[in-house]
Amino acid sequence: MTETDSSPQGDPASPECSLEPRLQVSNLVYFAMCTGMQYLAAPVLYVGITQASLCKALGADARVSNLPATMFFAFTAVVVLVAWLSPGIGSLRRNLSICYASTSVMLFVTAFVLAMPVSAEIKIGVVILQGAVSGAAMPTAIALLWEIVGRGSDERRRGMALGLAFGAGPILAVVGSFVQTLLLGGKFFGLEFDGLDGLNGFVVLFACGVPVMGLAAILSWSFRLPESLTEPSREPIANVLGLLVGLPLMIASIGLMQLGEFTATAAYKYAAYALAALSAAAFVYHFRPILTQRVLLVATVVTVLVYSGNTIPSNMNLFTSEVLGDEPAKYAGMQNALRFGFKVIAGAVLGWLLTRSHPRLGLVATAAIFLLAQVWAMFATGTAYLVAFGLYGAGELIGVYAPNYILSASRPGEIRRNMAFVTLLMVPAAPTGYLFGSIAQSVKDAGWQFGDMTSAALGFRVSFGVCALLILSGIVVALFALPKHPK
């Protein structure tokens, strides 16, 4: 797998797969099974809601509770680094298995540390690390899966696997969310459960993900690929220098910002801003061939602005205690269930809409749903607030329709490179998660109030408003600066 091999489209010039039909069908079944395992473990792998409620239970503030999700999105850049370090086709199955196995090991470590009599700070640190490991491993696993199915099956056979993986897959995520409610306690569509005492529910929840991802690691070795006459060679280090510099600079900037908050030292914050700027410059340098094309540049700006919505669910979960008067963990399972349940419905409707419209409409429609989720979160009260998580889940499909637009705007010879670029667009959006947490915590610490709202409630609503403005900005840019049919 080379740097640009992560596109689900495969190479349009490649011949039909040389494997016999039986092996191709087998590959597609294993693809669906691996994807299903990812969905079943979604309550702990989709970093945000569960980790935020856990950090809150451990005594963390809104800033720290957003760090697991922030680190998850920051480490999505690892997918391209893995592609550069291990470009060989023969290493695809091994690399996929390593991704799943490392995720399984990290879930075990998290459960083990949560069960140990160690300080809350150590436990929070491990939860943040779990977010980082998942951010590095899971997007890489998804890219590898697409590469394997692209090489190991004919395009005309893939409909079965995609329907099974992304139709039944979210249903498995709802099942996982129900198990989450059983363990953590709370309400689940009219049912109410006590859950396990203390952190025991979280311990068992993370432990449940261990065999699930372990099974995925084993299944990874079952794929069969056609023999390749030549193996891709590793590209010169100069080709990934921007990534090698940008990623550690961004991580360092997040760490310095957190240190500045803890010590109330302005110098650390200014240093964090400087490193963030250098990190952004490094990423721009890496993708300068893409960013010199006007449509792709504008589409990138739109995508990054709208992708900021991906980092808000931690605050949405933390706000539960203000709007529903109970611990966030008690509603985390139902929030995840609504998130994936709405995704199933929206996926079908938006797919139908795309067949009768143009690529820009799919991008704008999903962004508009994302925006509606934030508006709903700002103004809804009582149990109606939970609908925001369903809307959020439907809006998450921006992760399908923004790449689809960039795919439509790509020349045939640049599809693979550009789709690899798409996998990194969460990286520049990652710091917004920490920004939203800082807004909520700063308003609370300042004691600001508006009407009957507490300062804590006001802080979360302000963060939702800022997120909505970023998404709205992306929609406006898309409507006025992007063509309906990019070429």
Secondary structure, DSSP 8 states (H G I E B T S, - for coil): --TTTT-TT--TTS----S-HHHHHHHHHHHHHHHHHHHHTHHHHS-SHHHHHHHHHTT--HHHHTHHHHHHHHGGGHHHHHHHH---GGGHHHHHHHHHHHHHHHHHHHHHHHHSS--HHHHHHHHHHHHHHHHHHHHHHHHHHHHHHHHSS-GGGHHHHHHIIIIIHHHHHHHHHHHHHHHH-EEETTEEE---STTHHHHHHHHHHHHHHHHHHHHGGG------SS------GGGGHHHHHHHHHHHHHHHHHHHHHHHT-HHHHHHHHHHHHHHHHHHHHHTHHHHTSHHHHHHHHHHHHHHGGGG-HHHHHHTHHHHTSS-THHHHHHHHHHHHHHHHHHHHHHHHHHHTS-HHHHHHHHHHHHHHHHHHHHH--GGGGGHHHHHHHHHTTHHHHHHHHHHHTS-GGGHHHHHHHHTTTHHHHTHHHHHHHHHHHHHHHHT--BTTB-HHHHHHHHHHHHHHHHHHHHHHHHHHHS-SS--
